[in-house]
Amino acid sequence: MTNTEQETEQETEQETEREGEREAETPLLAALERYADSKQQRFHMPGHKAAGISQEWLRCMGRRALELDLTEIGDLDDFHAPAGVIARAQELAARLMGAETCRFLPNSSTSGVIASIMFCCRRPGDEIILPRHAHKSAFAGLALSQARPVYVLPRLHERFGMPLGVSLEDYRAAIKAHPNAKAVMVVYPTFHGFCTDLRALSALCREAGMTLIVDEAHGSHISFSDQFPESALACGADIVIQSWHKTLGSLTQTAVLLCRRKNPLINDYISLITTTSPSYLLMASLDATRAFWQKQGKELAAELVRLSRLAREGLREIPGILILDREHLSPPAVDLDISRLVLANEWGMSGYEMGKRLEALGVVPEMAEERTVTLMLTLGDREENIRALIAACRKLAGGQASCARQEPSFRQPEAPLTRLLPCEAIHCDYESVALEQAEGRVAGEMIIPYPPGIPVVSPGEIITPGILDTLRRVTRGGGRIQGMHDLSLRTVRVIRR
């Protein structure tokens, strides 16, 4: 090797080391700490100025958090026109996730979904193809963008009763029937961890000239291990929304919007619906979380996979406990995020009751439904958590006198009967009627079993017998309903005739 070649190789190694150091930095968090340590006299927002706050709140929050709760001053950059530390933090996040650009979402993934729909559907009446099991944020995006929804229905798992996702054939048919649609939206993974063939759908969208938006709120972690499904960006998605607070460990309501290609215009829509006083604590938690996964992501994901396998092995040994696994996949689902533990039972016990009993035993699930309970495993779990879960399920099983198999009785999702677009319905006059009298009326509010936040009816749609039956079953079982103005659930808001 010549001297020139040796020098070139050394320079390359040094640049690689420098790049590694740059990726390990936390530019936004570091800037906040510098300002907090500068002891400047604060004649700016926020009003507490790291001092004026109740002692009770101070004890809970900690003084350092108050010192870092800052605003757009000095070298702290501007969320709505990032050119400094926020821009750098977002650049590092984009690189970590394999995107061209990244925007922090201190207003949560809901704002990212809304902004994405508004970006794609810029003219009133523009069509977007989206699944009926989309999160309620998608319906807000429809109302604000004045878009026309083209719904595709998810298939249900015959045994467990939750949505598997929408088949490729149904998406293909919708694209063919609506060739002028601006975008296609997908939930990937679903709340329960199901993943459909996103690569094939991405190819369909490219061929049709439609933007593929992926709500990957529950899948921020999957790109860190080949034991998880492929990430949406790896499958060819154009716009991806991730809730980092759900699985990566950032503060609640923090999320990111990732773009495969630069789309400067989408920033206008993000700014349109994002507070002009974004929390620097929230944004700094995204910055710190990115650096943490940059350094240890593969190890964190590997441990998550190990704990999932440990939990599944232990739970399979308990008589009467059923656990959703890859062996239970059925079309259109082709893969499963194994960090979700979806449990059912053979005792005739509802998922609602099972969730309550587990909670009484010290194990709190993420969600209980008619047939199942869903538990999340994240980087915050340890072996003792898994042992506690298995012990609670053993105790639960030990209290059952019989193991009579419960036959599922699930209703397939209905194609909505739309009378008005969401943007039209929200401006109508309403009245409240008794639940028993609501059949056939046009809904004036969302009815949303929560979690996972998937509406069974949206403003402007006909309230059918099936919708009323779903509402009764959820409330009878102990589930929660969001969206209805009457918290007693005795009346429902409908559009005045």
C-alpha positions as a printed NumPy array, in Angstrom:
array([[  0.   ,   0.   ,   0.   ],
       [  1.389,   3.407,  -0.967],
       [  1.703,   6.323,   1.46 ],
       [ -1.121,   8.11 ,  -0.328],
       [ -3.403,   5.076,   0.027],
       [ -2.512,   4.766,   3.723],
       [ -3.281,   8.444,   4.313],
       [ -6.597,   8.116,   2.472],
       [ -7.54 ,   5.071,   4.559],
       [ -6.619,   6.878,   7.798],
       [ -8.675,   9.901,   6.777],
       [-11.654,   7.645,   6.027],
       [-11.36 ,   5.951,   9.435],
       [-11.107,   9.323,  11.191],
       [-14.164,  10.642,   9.349],
       [-16.087,   7.497,  10.322],
       [-15.155,   8.048,  13.969],
       [-16.19 ,  11.709,  13.782],
       [-19.496,  10.758,  12.181],
       [-20.101,   8.227,  14.954],
       [-19.46 ,  10.925,  17.541],
       [-21.839,  13.307,  15.766],
       [-24.573,  10.673,  15.7  ],
       [-24.1  ,  10.016,  19.412],
       [-24.628,  13.682,  20.296],
       [-27.889,  15.143,  21.538],
       [-27.789,  18.638,  20.02 ],
       [-31.135,  19.878,  21.271],
       [-30.821,  18.507,  24.795],
       [-27.261,  19.824,  25.053],
       [-28.392,  23.31 ,  24.034],
       [-31.11 ,  23.282,  26.694],
       [-28.604,  22.239,  29.343],
       [-26.166,  24.977,  28.319],
       [-28.859,  27.603,  28.685],
       [-30.102,  26.187,  31.998],
       [-26.555,  26.262,  33.382],
       [-25.894,  29.812,  32.149],
       [-27.992,  31.304,  35.002],
       [-29.272,  34.081,  32.748],
       [-32.033,  36.336,  34.051],
       [-35.17 ,  35.041,  32.345],
       [-37.492,  37.745,  31.119],
       [-39.29 ,  35.396,  28.741],
       [-41.743,  32.482,  28.736],
       [-42.544,  30.088,  30.303],
       [-43.908,  31.968,  33.253],
       [-42.566,  29.684,  35.99 ],
       [-38.943,  30.687,  35.089],
       [-37.778,  27.517,  36.866],
       [-38.809,  28.989,  40.198],
       [-42.429,  30.088,  40.418],
       [-44.277,  26.829,  40.801],
       [-46.064,  24.931,  43.568],
       [-43.852,  22.866,  45.819],
       [-46.072,  19.831,  45.267],
       [-45.476,  20.017,  41.519],
       [-41.79 ,  20.705,  42.036],
       [-41.418,  17.563,  44.141],
       [-43.07 ,  15.492,  41.434],
       [-41.313,  17.035,  38.468],
       [-37.864,  17.929,  39.728],
       [-36.073,  21.257,  39.447],
       [-33.896,  20.21 ,  36.503],
       [-36.964,  19.552,  34.352],
       [-38.176,  23.082,  35.135],
       [-34.802,  24.544,  34.19 ],
       [-34.968,  22.77 ,  30.814],
       [-38.571,  23.819,  30.101],
       [-37.656,  26.645,  27.749],
       [-38.825,  28.495,  24.645],
       [-37.427,  29.755,  21.3  ],
       [-34.543,  31.917,  22.491],
       [-30.83 ,  32.223,  21.763],
       [-29.4  ,  29.142,  20.08 ],
       [-32.373,  26.921,  20.991],
       [-33.715,  27.131,  17.413],
       [-37.319,  27.493,  16.263],
       [-39.586,  24.475,  15.743],
       [-41.497,  26.175,  12.916],
       [-38.343,  27.278,  11.07 ],
       [-35.619,  24.904,  12.274],
       [-32.097,  25.773,  11.226],
       [-30.011,  24.957,  14.309],
       [-30.143,  22.34 ,  17.054],
       [-33.7  ,  21.219,  16.283],
       [-32.811,  20.808,  12.606],
       [-29.72 ,  18.813,  13.558],
       [-31.67 ,  16.597,  15.975],
       [-34.264,  15.899,  13.279],
       [-31.545,  15.127,  10.74 ],
       [-30.046,  12.525,  13.079],
       [-33.473,  10.996,  13.702],
       [-34.117,  10.726,   9.956],
       [-30.788,   8.976,   9.46 ],
       [-31.495,   6.513,  12.254],
       [-34.83 ,   5.51 ,  10.742],
       [-33.678,   5.444,   7.124],
       [-35.673,   8.489,   6.006],
       [-34.715,  11.503,   3.933],
       [-36.344,  13.928,   6.372],
       [-37.849,  13.866,   9.856],
       [-40.087,  16.318,  11.684],
       [-40.604,  16.099,  15.43 ],
       [-44.255,  15.999,  16.463],
       [-44.673,  17.438,  19.98 ],
       [-48.444,  17.347,  19.325],
       [-48.302,  13.534,  18.95 ],
       [-48.758,  11.213,  15.978],
       [-52.319,  12.513,  15.661],
       [-50.916,  15.755,  14.246],
       [-48.754,  13.776,  11.827],
       [-51.702,  11.807,  10.478],
       [-53.782,  14.969,  10.048],
       [-50.93 ,  16.873,   8.361],
       [-50.237,  13.967,   5.995],
       [-53.847,  13.805,   4.821],
       [-54.003,  17.585,   4.393],
       [-50.729,  17.532,   2.446],
       [-51.96 ,  14.836,   0.046],
       [-55.568,  16.028,  -0.288],
       [-55.185,  19.765,  -0.889],
       [-58.382,  20.382,  -2.819],
       [-61.904,  19.828,  -1.459],
       [-63.189,  16.47 ,  -2.638],
       [-59.777,  14.879,  -3.225],
       [-60.056,  11.153,  -2.534],
       [-57.98 ,   9.1  ,  -0.142],
       [-58.19 ,   5.323,   0.241],
       [-58.015,   4.319,   3.887],
       [-58.89 ,   1.366,   6.116],
       [-61.992,   1.436,   8.256],
       [-59.897,   0.489,  11.303],
       [-57.813,   3.674,  11.032],
       [-57.284,   5.692,  14.204],
       [-59.705,   8.538,  14.91 ],
       [-56.985,  11.024,  13.916],
       [-57.576,   9.98 ,  10.296],
       [-61.191,  11.108,  10.569],
       [-60.01 ,  14.472,  11.911],
       [-57.733,  14.693,   8.875],
       [-60.686,  14.03 ,   6.582],
       [-62.748,  16.773,   8.196],
       [-59.978,  19.379,   8.099],
       [-58.813,  18.583,   4.556],
       [-62.347,  18.259,   3.133],
       [-61.184,  15.001,   1.571],
       [-63.537,  12.279,   0.38 ],
       [-62.816,   8.93 ,   2.057],
       [-62.794,   5.681,   0.104],
       [-63.005,   3.021,   2.809],
       [-61.608,  -0.481,   2.57 ],
       [-62.655,  -3.004,   5.186],
       [-60.271,  -5.066,   7.315],
       [-60.678,  -8.81 ,   7.666],
       [-61.241, -10.163,  11.191],
       [-59.313, -12.984,  12.822],
       [-61.842, -15.806,  13.158],
       [-60.597, -16.985,  16.535],
       [-59.499, -13.798,  18.256],
       [-61.835, -11.292,  16.607],
       [-59.461,  -8.391,  15.972],
       [-58.729,  -6.748,  12.599],
       [-55.987,  -8.453,  10.603],
       [-55.649,  -5.6  ,   8.145],
       [-56.908,  -4.99 ,   4.622],
       [-56.133,  -7.475,   1.849],
       [-53.967,  -6.492,  -1.087],
       [-56.825,  -7.483,  -3.411],
       [-59.187,  -5.023,  -1.701],
       [-56.639,  -2.228,  -1.947],
       [-56.053,  -3.09 ,  -5.606],
       [-59.786,  -2.977,  -6.32 ],
       [-60.136,   0.404,  -4.573],
       [-57.191,   1.845,  -6.506],
       [-58.67 ,   0.598,  -9.783],
       [-62.121,   2.006,  -8.947],
       [-60.693,   5.372,  -7.817],
       [-57.706,   6.063, -10.095],
       [-57.645,   9.764,  -9.166],
       [-57.236,   9.161,  -5.433],
       [-54.3  ,  11.125,  -4.063],
       [-53.148,   8.737,  -1.372],
       [-53.516,   5.335,   0.245],
       [-53.316,   4.947,   4.007],
       [-52.322,   1.832,   5.972],
       [-52.17 ,   0.928,   9.67 ],
       [-48.943,  -1.082,  10.085],
       [-48.534,  -2.841,  12.466],
       [-52.079,  -2.902,  13.769],
       [-52.748,  -2.314,  17.45 ],
       [-52.473,  -6.086,  17.958],
       [-49.264,  -6.417,  15.931],
       [-50.557,  -7.718,  12.573],
       [-48.666,  -6.712,   9.429],
       [-49.89 ,  -7.066,   5.856],
       [-47.845,  -7.215,   2.629],
       [-46.687,  -3.608,   2.608],
       [-44.03 ,  -4.125,  -0.051],
       [-46.616,  -5.269,  -2.585],
       [-48.963,  -2.42 ,  -1.681],
       [-46.111,   0.069,  -2.022],
       [-45.496,  -1.187,  -5.566],
       [-49.211,  -0.792,  -6.359],
       [-49.186,   2.792,  -5.103],
       [-46.091,   3.706,  -7.095],
       [-47.649,   2.272, -10.246],
       [-50.846,   4.267,  -9.616],
       [-48.977,   7.461,  -8.738],
       [-50.489,   7.584,  -5.239],
       [-48.697,   8.538,  -2.019],
       [-48.499,   5.723,   0.531],
       [-49.068,   7.02 ,   4.074],
       [-48.334,   4.53 ,   6.862],
       [-49.574,   4.96 ,  10.408],
       [-46.702,   3.113,  12.094],
       [-47.539,   4.552,  15.497],
       [-47.08 ,   1.186,  17.19 ],
       [-44.034,   0.058,  15.215],
       [-41.198,   2.503,  15.909],
       [-39.053,  -0.351,  17.259],
       [-39.416,  -2.904,  14.485],
       [-36.515,  -1.684,  12.332],
       [-33.993,  -2.655,  15.028],
       [-34.287,  -6.45 ,  14.698],
       [-34.914,  -8.928,  11.902],
       [-37.097, -10.832,  14.368],
       [-39.711,  -8.121,  13.896],
       [-41.595,  -7.338,  10.675],
       [-39.941,  -5.078,   8.116],
       [-40.342,  -1.376,   8.804],
       [-42.669,   0.718,   6.663],
       [-39.803,   2.727,   5.179],
       [-37.938,  -0.46 ,   4.277],
       [-41.091,  -1.598,   2.471],
       [-41.231,   1.564,   0.372],
       [-43.678,   3.821,   2.22 ],
       [-43.608,   7.518,   1.292],
       [-44.772,   9.112,   4.57 ],
       [-44.522,   7.332,   7.924],
       [-45.829,   8.482,  11.29 ],
       [-44.292,   6.881,  14.396],
       [-45.237,   7.355,  18.06 ],
       [-41.877,   7.077,  19.761],
       [-43.481,   7.379,  23.174],
       [-45.333,   4.096,  22.613],
       [-42.366,   1.754,  22.233],
       [-39.064,   3.681,  22.159],
       [-39.436,   5.4  ,  25.526],
       [-39.724,   9.133,  24.799],
       [-42.174,  11.239,  26.795],
       [-45.909,  10.77 ,  26.304],
       [-47.372,  12.358,  23.134],
       [-44.009,  12.621,  21.327],
       [-43.843,  11.312,  17.777],
       [-42.099,  11.855,  14.446],
       [-43.108,  12.191,  10.806],
       [-40.667,  10.583,   8.376],
       [-40.515,  11.133,   4.61 ],
       [-38.784,   8.94 ,   2.057],
       [-38.175,  12.01 ,  -0.095],
       [-37.981,  15.703,   0.753],
       [-41.458,  17.236,   0.81 ],
       [-40.994,  20.817,   2.068],
       [-44.691,  21.597,   1.67 ],
       [-45.69 ,  19.059,   4.309],
       [-43.926,  21.242,   6.888],
       [-46.535,  23.935,   6.264],
       [-49.311,  21.56 ,   7.261],
       [-47.405,  20.385,  10.337],
       [-46.991,  23.997,  11.416],
       [-50.642,  24.71 ,  10.683],
       [-51.859,  22.27 ,  13.329],
       [-48.975,  22.368,  15.822],
       [-48.851,  24.727,  18.789],
       [-46.74 ,  27.858,  18.412],
       [-45.333,  27.055,  21.87 ],
       [-43.945,  23.531,  21.418],
       [-42.548,  21.89 ,  24.526],
       [-38.773,  21.733,  24.503],
       [-38.935,  19.01 ,  27.129],
       [-40.931,  16.865,  24.733],
       [-38.648,  17.584,  21.79 ],
       [-35.538,  16.988,  23.899],
       [-36.929,  13.609,  24.937],
       [-37.095,  12.683,  21.237],
       [-33.506,  13.818,  20.816],
       [-32.301,  11.803,  23.823],
       [-34.349,   8.754,  22.802],
       [-32.846,   8.848,  19.32 ],
       [-29.315,   8.91 ,  20.738],
       [-30.13 ,   6.013,  23.09 ],
       [-31.439,   3.802,  20.283],
       [-28.586,   4.947,  18.032],
       [-26.124,   3.504,  20.522],
       [-28.01 ,   0.489,  21.856],
       [-30.93 ,  -0.152,  19.511],
       [-29.909,  -3.623,  18.38 ],
       [-29.221,  -4.723,  21.96 ],
       [-32.503,  -3.247,  23.204],
       [-34.438,  -4.985,  20.434],
       [-32.658,  -8.285,  21.048],
       [-33.598,  -8.15 ,  24.723],
       [-37.171,  -7.337,  23.791],
       [-37.293, -10.407,  21.543],
       [-35.827, -12.558,  24.33 ],
       [-38.405, -11.366,  26.854],
       [-41.209, -11.956,  24.375],
       [-40.095, -15.54 ,  23.86 ],
       [-39.735, -16.047,  27.606],
       [-43.271, -14.759,  28.165],
       [-44.731, -16.883,  25.391],
       [-43.036, -20.047,  26.644],
       [-44.362, -19.504,  30.145],
       [-47.88 , -18.55 ,  29.084],
       [-48.244, -21.535,  26.73 ],
       [-47.792, -23.862,  29.708],
       [-50.84 , -22.451,  31.518],
       [-54.033, -24.481,  30.87 ],
       [-56.8  , -22.417,  29.346],
       [-54.606, -19.476,  28.289],
       [-54.446, -18.768,  24.566],
       [-51.705, -16.53 ,  23.19 ],
       [-51.673, -15.063,  19.703],
       [-48.57 , -16.14 ,  17.806],
       [-47.283, -16.353,  14.249],
       [-48.845, -19.8  ,  13.917],
       [-52.252, -18.082,  14.172],
       [-51.652, -15.76 ,  11.226],
       [-54.251, -15.789,   8.504],
       [-54.635, -13.657,   5.366],
       [-54.176, -10.827,   4.809],
       [-51.717, -10.717,   7.732],
       [-48.286, -12.023,   6.767],
       [-46.299, -11.228,   9.911],
       [-46.703, -10.355,  13.582],
       [-44.938,  -7.981,  15.96 ],
       [-44.111, -10.359,  18.802],
       [-43.623,  -7.517,  21.294],
       [-47.434,  -7.532,  21.618],
       [-48.889, -10.234,  23.85 ],
       [-52.531, -10.835,  22.916],
       [-54.207, -13.222,  25.361],
       [-57.556, -14.994,  25.355],
       [-58.923, -17.875,  27.433],
       [-60.962, -21.04 ,  27.116],
       [-62.999, -20.495,  30.279],
       [-65.839, -18.492,  28.778],
       [-64.44 , -15.338,  30.443],
       [-64.637, -12.101,  28.454],
       [-61.532, -10.085,  27.717],
       [-62.971,  -7.265,  29.814],
       [-63.292,  -9.521,  32.852],
       [-59.906, -11.083,  32.234],
       [-58.35 ,  -7.615,  32.158],
       [-60.007,  -6.629,  35.43 ],
       [-58.846,  -9.784,  37.178],
       [-55.286,  -9.385,  35.923],
       [-55.279,  -5.804,  37.148],
       [-56.471,  -6.969,  40.568],
       [-53.454,  -9.307,  40.565],
       [-51.098,  -6.401,  39.879],
       [-50.766,  -6.759,  36.083],
       [-52.28 ,  -3.904,  34.057],
       [-52.879,  -4.642,  30.338],
       [-52.763,  -2.014,  27.63 ],
       [-56.256,  -2.919,  26.455],
       [-59.143,  -5.276,  27.156],
       [-61.722,  -6.195,  24.526],
       [-64.659,  -8.558,  24.204],
       [-62.475, -11.616,  23.655],
       [-58.875, -10.62 ,  24.399],
       [-56.474,  -8.565,  26.455],
       [-53.407,  -6.978,  24.894],
       [-50.163,  -6.347,  26.758],
       [-47.164,  -4.378,  25.476],
       [-43.556,  -5.36 ,  25.977],
       [-41.039,  -2.518,  25.629],
       [-37.481,  -1.583,  26.526],
       [-38.782,  -0.83 ,  30.037],
       [-39.519,  -4.48 ,  30.816],
       [-37.316,  -6.883,  32.779],
       [-37.477, -10.573,  33.6  ],
       [-39.246,  -9.811,  36.868],
       [-42.091,  -8.2  ,  34.897],
       [-42.43 , -11.344,  32.806],
       [-42.381, -13.586,  35.863],
       [-45.084, -11.454,  37.495],
       [-47.253, -11.721,  34.38 ],
       [-46.882, -15.502,  34.189],
       [-47.587, -15.866,  37.915],
       [-50.73 , -13.724,  37.626],
       [-51.995, -15.785,  34.685],
       [-51.326, -19.018,  36.59 ],
       [-53.305, -17.697,  39.531],
       [-56.087, -16.633,  37.182],
       [-56.178, -20.081,  35.578],
       [-56.131, -21.802,  38.959],
       [-59.375, -20.121,  39.916],
       [-61.297, -21.538,  36.971],
       [-63.522, -24.556,  37.597],
       [-63.858, -25.527,  33.943],
       [-62.222, -24.914,  30.61 ],
       [-65.243, -24.931,  28.336],
       [-64.19 , -23.446,  25.021],
       [-65.773, -20.116,  24.176],
       [-66.963, -19.825,  20.598],
       [-66.292, -16.406,  19.072],
       [-69.258, -14.345,  17.937],
       [-67.727, -11.427,  16.101],
       [-69.416,  -9.15 ,  13.644],
       [-67.468,  -8.36 ,  10.48 ],
       [-66.875,  -4.614,   9.996],
       [-69.626,  -2.894,   8.049],
       [-69.093,  -0.677,   5.05 ],
       [-70.192,   2.733,   6.353],
       [-73.365,   4.194,   4.912],
       [-72.253,   7.758,   4.295],
       [-74.779,  10.567,   3.89 ],
       [-72.415,  13.479,   4.454],
       [-68.658,  13.958,   4.225],
       [-66.926,  14.497,   7.588],
       [-66.215,  18.13 ,   6.63 ],
       [-69.94 ,  18.661,   5.987],
       [-71.227,  16.799,   9.027],
       [-69.192,  18.745,  11.583],
       [-70.956,  21.978,  10.576],
       [-74.522,  20.641,  10.903],
       [-76.985,  21.254,  13.71 ],
       [-77.393,  18.382,  16.163],
       [-79.901,  16.933,  18.534],
       [-79.704,  14.147,  21.102],
       [-81.965,  11.097,  20.895],
       [-82.293,   8.   ,  23.042],
       [-80.011,   5.183,  21.987],
       [-83.024,   3.022,  21.116],
       [-84.245,   5.697,  18.692],
       [-80.906,   6.3  ,  16.947],
       [-81.163,   3.507,  14.376],
       [-81.27 ,   4.936,  10.868],
       [-80.283,   8.44 ,  11.957],
       [-77.169,  10.258,  10.696],
       [-74.488,  10.349,  13.374],
       [-73.404,  13.74 ,  14.661],
       [-70.53 ,  12.437,  16.762],
       [-67.928,   9.697,  16.742],
       [-68.531,   6.523,  18.698],
       [-65.121,   5.143,  19.558],
       [-64.355,   2.081,  21.712],
       [-61.098,   3.05 ,  23.431],
       [-58.468,   1.812,  23.273],
       [-57.523,   1.421,  20.443],
       [-59.436,   4.501,  19.277],
       [-61.059,   3.092,  16.13 ],
       [-64.471,   4.676,  15.444],
       [-67.436,   2.393,  14.729],
       [-69.296,   5.391,  13.334],
       [-68.218,   8.862,  12.246],
       [-70.223,  12.074,  11.809],
       [-72.212,  11.933,   8.583],
       [-72.726,   8.131,   8.637],
       [-75.912,   6.164,   9.229],
       [-76.232,   4.505,  12.636],
       [-77.03 ,   0.873,  11.848],
       [-78.299,  -1.957,  14.08 ],
       [-74.801,  -3.439,  13.993],
       [-73.276,  -0.247,  15.355],
       [-75.794,  -0.107,  18.189],
       [-75.144,  -3.759,  18.953],
       [-71.393,  -3.103,  19.132],
       [-71.959,  -0.159,  21.472],
       [-74.14 ,  -2.242,  23.79 ],
       [-71.679,  -5.149,  23.854],
       [-68.717,  -2.903,  24.638],
       [-70.493,  -1.062,  27.45 ],
       [-72.072,  -4.241,  28.841],
       [-68.651,  -5.861,  28.994],
       [-67.093,  -2.919,  30.817],
       [-65.332,  -1.266,  27.881],
       [-64.942,   2.484,  27.444],
       [-66.47 ,   4.678,  24.758],
       [-65.008,   7.983,  23.594],
       [-66.558,  10.655,  21.424],
       [-70.096,  10.576,  22.813],
       [-71.227,  13.726,  24.578],
       [-73.559,  11.849,  26.922],
       [-71.157,  10.098,  29.289],
       [-74.033,   7.962,  30.585],
       [-74.331,   6.56 ,  27.025],
       [-78.116,   6.717,  27.192],
       [-78.384,   9.186,  24.319],
       [-76.469,   9.772,  21.105],
       [-76.003,  12.974,  19.133],
       [-77.444,  12.896,  15.617],
       [-77.812,  15.453,  12.852],
       [-81.06 ,  17.393,  13.105],
       [-83.503,  16.593,  10.323]])
